[in-house]
Amino acid sequence: MNALTTLVPDQTGAEIFAQVLTAGPISRTVIAQRLGLSPSTVTRLLSPLIEGGYLSETGQQSAAGLGRPQRLLRVNTEQHLVVGIQIARTHVAAVLTDLGARPLLRLEQALDSVEPAHVLSVAAELTGRLIAGAPSAKAKVLGIGVGVGGHVYAEGGVCRSAVRLGWTDVPIAAPLSAATGLPVVVNNDVNALVIAERWFGEGRDVDSFAVISVGRGVGGALMLHGVLHSGAGGLAVEFGHLPIEPNGPECACGNRGCVEALASSDAVLRTFRELGGRPEADYDAVAELARSGTEPERQAALDAFAVAGDALGRGLACLCNLLNPGLIVIAGEGVVAYDHFGPAMTRALERHAVSSAARDCVIKVDQASETLWARGAACLVIRESVRARLS
């Protein structure tokens, strides 16, 4: 399998590069303050990065107490491209980004089979099409990041178990690298999201926080003291499979009463139908009915989202009581209905959290976008290529 290019071999230089990438445009003085380095060290290590075309100066900024105006630095993100791939039950989505995880192109292909060889063939084909359509043929493609829902052995690039796909011990990195000639990094899809939030999103200045995804499944990932927490076997923060209702509905994992069985988009649809809602309505339609539908369907939709929100809130209370995070980011396609399930979620969190655990935690919502999951997968490659201790 091909190895990823390390953009900045020197570790301190990599830390400087990561600061400019995630916080830029930024001055040399601020970099020195953030990393505890002397200005002369920063200047010395910046020189090869500027000469190599990785960084450039862009304007000036005056700041109180910092003397004369400071020259600002930015990363030339267009020098490198990254492919991010989401493997879902119904489709494969792929996005081409620059080094700053800015989406440039996106492709998606429906799956008529989830047989691993077919899925990886689709992923390889989409990769080739993205690169062929790249806006700059001169930019170097660093590699492919793959996010998949399930238990992933990241070091070996193997999906240990993905219930929705029916996969067990499926190699992903090696065959996809062989098919494309590019290095491949694989991880759980929500782990990829938490890395994206740490580098480019709500978690840029937060050392410890969680991401909870809501959609067809319910997942979680944790950044702890600036490090992705994967657990002993890569199964940490299986938030969707917290058992909160012993006699609740059956979950895809085989147990009963998991958060996912009560709060996923499929669970919302099930509850809505049980309450008399139209059986053909999808999640977006139920969300619209909750906003402007006629009675009694509007109430059935509101009640279905309230059940889901209550389950999410109880799960979040478990998370807050165990880890006391300062930030939780709610993400995923399900957040299009956050205004419906959010109030019940907040009430349940406040009711079940101990002492100040709920008040200590800020809840933020990452609005759904079609590039969310694949862009998160691209960040796996960006993190590995920079190799800074940012996550």
N, C-alpha and C positions, 0 to 999 in steps of 0.2 A: 504494500500500500504506500502511496506517495506521502512524503512528509510535508507538513506545512512550513512555509517560509517564516522565519523569525525576522520581523522588520527591523528591530533595534536590538542587537546582541547584548549590549551593555545594559545591565539591570537598572541602574539609576537613570540611564538615558531612556529606558523604556517607561519608567515612572513619569519622567518629564513629558514624554510623547503622549502618554495616556492623559495627563492633565490637560494638555493643549487640545487633544481630541475630544474630550468630554466636557471641558469647561471653556474652551476658546471661543472667540479671541481672548487671549489672556496675556498679561505682561510677565516679563522675567521676574520682577519683584514679587508678584503674587505667587508665581510658581515656587520661588525660593521659600516664601513664607509657608505655603501649604505643605511642602515636603521637608522642611527643616534643613534646607541646604544653604550654603553661602552663595551670594550673587555670582561670585567668580566661578564657582563650580557649575552653576546653571549655564552661564555664558559659555564655558568651555565645552560642555556636553551638547549645547544647542548647535554649535558650529557645524559638526558633521551632518546633523539632521537638516539644517538649512542648505548646506552645500549639496547634499544628496537629493534635494528637491522634495523632501518629506514635509518641511515646514516653510512658511513664508511670513513676512511681516505685512501687516495690514492696518494702517492707520495708527493713531495715538489716542491715549486716554489720560486725562488729568484726574488725580485722586488726592484728596486731602491727606496731608502728612507724608506724601510720597515724593515730594520735591517736583522736579520738572516732569512734563508729560511723558508717559511711558509708551514705548512702542509695543504694539500688540502682535501676538503670534497666532497663526491658524495652521491647521493641518491641510495639506493639499489632498483632500479626500478623493479627488478624481483620478489619482495615480493608480489606485487599486480598485478592483471589483470583487464582489463576493456573491455567491449564489446561496440563497436560503430556501429550504424545501420543507413543506408541511405534508406529512403523510396522514391522511384522515380516512375514515371508513368509506366515504363515498367518492373521494377525489384526492388528487395530488395538486398542491398549489406551489408555485415556485416564483421567487422574486430575485431580481438582480439589484444589488445595492452598491453604493460607493463605500469607502472606508468609514464614513460617518453613519452608516446604516440608513442612508437616504434611498428610498425605493426609486429605481429608474425604469424598470420594466417588470411586468407581472404576467404570468401565464397560469392557467388552470386546466386540468383535464379530468373528466369524470372517469371513475373506475368501474369496469364491468366485472372485475374479479379482484380479490385481495390476495391472491396467490403471490408470495413474495417476489418471485422472478418477474412477474408481470408488473407489479408496483414499481420495482426498481428499474425496470426497463422504461416505464413512463417517466420516472424521475430523471433518468439519463437523457431521454429525448428532450424533455423540457429544458434541461440544463444546456444542451447543445443549441436549442432555439434561442434561448436568452442570450447566450454568448454571441451567437451569430448576429443578433440584433443590437448588440452593445453600442451605445452612443460613441464610444472611443475605442477603436481597435488597438490603440497603443497601451491602454491600461492593462495591467497584469491581473489576471484572475487568481486570487489567493487560494480559493478552495470552495467546498460545498459544506454548508451546515444543514443538518437534518434534525427536525423535531418530530417525535412520535409519541403519542399518548400511551403510557405504559411504563413498565419497569425496564430501564435501559442500563446496560453495562457500558458506561461511557468510554472507559479506557480501551475496551476491545471493539467498540462500535457495533455491539450486538444488542438486539431487542430481546430481553429475557422473556417478557410476557406482555402482550397487548390484547386484552380481553375483547375489545371491539373489533379487532382485526383477526382474532383467532390465531395469533402468532405466538410461538414458543421457541426461544433460542434461534432467532433469525439473524444471521449476519447482514449488516447493512453497509458498513463503511468499506469493507474489502471489495465486495462485488461492485459497488457503485464507483469506487475509485478506479477499479480495473476497466469499467465501461467508459469512464469519462477522461481518465488520465489526470484527474485532479485529486488533491488530498480531501478527505471527508471527515468531518467531526459530527458525532451523533450524541443526542441527549434527549431526555424527557422534554416534551414540548413546553411544559410550564417552567422547568428549570431554565430553558432558553429564554422564556419571557422575563424571568427575574434578572437574568444577566442583562437583557436589553434595558430593563428599567434602571439597573445599577449604572450602566454606562451612558445611556442617552435619555432616560425618562425621569420618573418621579423619585427614584432612589439615588440620584447622582451624589447627593450630599448626605446620605443616610447609610450608616454602617450595618444596621440590623433592621430588616423589614421582610415582610412576606408578600407574595403575590398569590391571589386566589382567583382561579379562572372559573367562569360560569358559562355553560353552553350545553352541548349534547352530553358532556361529562362535566364533572366538577373536580378541579385539581388544585394543587398547591405547591409552592416552592418557597425556600427560605434562604435569605442572605443573612449570615450570622457573623458579626464582627468583620464584615467585608469579604467573607468567604462563602461561596455556595455550599450549603450544608446538604449533603447527599445521603448521609447515614452510612451504616456499616456495609450495606449491600445495595445502595442506590435507591432505597425505598422511602427515604425521609419525606415527610409532609404529604402523605397520601390523604389529604384533607377530605376528599370526596368519600373516603371509606371509613371515616369516623362513625362508629355505630351510636346513633343518638336516639333511636326509636326501636326498642327490642322487638315489637310486634308490627313494625312498619312494613312497607312494600319490599318485595325482593329487589336486590341490586344486581347489576350486571356481574359483579364479582362473586355472586352466589350467596352472599349474606343478606340479612334483612335490616331495614331501617338505617342504612347509611345516609350520610348527607346527600350524596348524589342521587339516591333513590327518591329523595324528597324535594330536591332543589334544582335538578337539571332541567333543561328545556323540555325533555321528554316527560319528566315528572310533572311539570306545569301543565302540559297538554293532557296527561292522564287525569289529573285532578279536575281540570276544566271540564273534561267530558263526563266525569263522574258527577259533576254538579249540574249537568244538563246542557253544557255547551255543545256547539255543532261539532261533529266528529271530524269534518274535513279541514278545520282551521289549523294553520300552522302557528309557530311561536310568534312570528311577527304579527299575524292576524289577531291573535289573542291579546297581544300588547296594544294593538289599535282599538280592539273592543273595550279594553280596560280604560282607554282614554275617552272614547266617544261612541261606544256601542249603546244599543237600546237595552232596556231591562227585559228579562232577567239576565241576559248574557253578560252585560257589563259587570254585574255583581259577581257572577260566576268567575269571570276573568280576574277581577280584583281579589276574590277569595283564593283563587289558585296561586296567584303571585304572593299573597300573604302567607300561605302555607310554605311556599319555597323560601321566602324571606325569613320566616321564623326558624326554619331548619338551618339556613346559612348562619343566622345570628347565634344559634346555639353552638354551631361548630366554631365560629369565630371566638366565642367565649372560652371554649376549650383551649384554643390557640393562645388567647391573651392570658388566661390563667396559668398556662404552662411556661410561656416565653416572655410575656410582658413586652411585646414589640411596640415601637413608637409609631410605626406606619404599616398599614396594610393596603395594598393596591388591588382593587377589584377589576378584573379584565375579562376578555372573552366576548364572543358574539352575543351572549345573553345579557350584557349590560345595556342593550338597547331598551330594556324594560326596567332599568334600575329605579326609575321614579315610582314604579309599582311595587317592587319587592324590597327596595331600600328601607322604607320606614319600618316595616315589620322586622327586617334584619337588625336595624339599629336598636329597636325596642328589646329584642331577644338578647342581643349582645349586652346591653346595659342591665338587663334583668339577671343574667346568669354569670356575668363577670364578677370576680371578687374585688373588694376594696376599690382601688382606683384604676384597675386594669383596663376598663373600657375608656375612661377619661384620658388615660395615658396614650391611647392609640388614636392616631389620625387615620380616617378612612378616605382614600382617594380613588377615583374611578378613571381608568384608562379607556376612553371611548373606543368602541369597536371600529375596526377598519378592515378592509379586505386583505391588507398586507400584514396584519398583526402577527400571525403565527409564523409565516415564512420569514418575515423581517427578524423576528426573535431568533429563528434558526440561523440566520446570517450572522447574528452577533456572537454565536459560538465560535465562528471562524475568526472574527475580529478580535475577540478576547485572546484566543490561542496565538494569533499572529503577533499581537502586541506584547503578550506575556508580562504585563504589569501586575502588581499585587493590588489591583483595583477590585478584584472579585475572586 
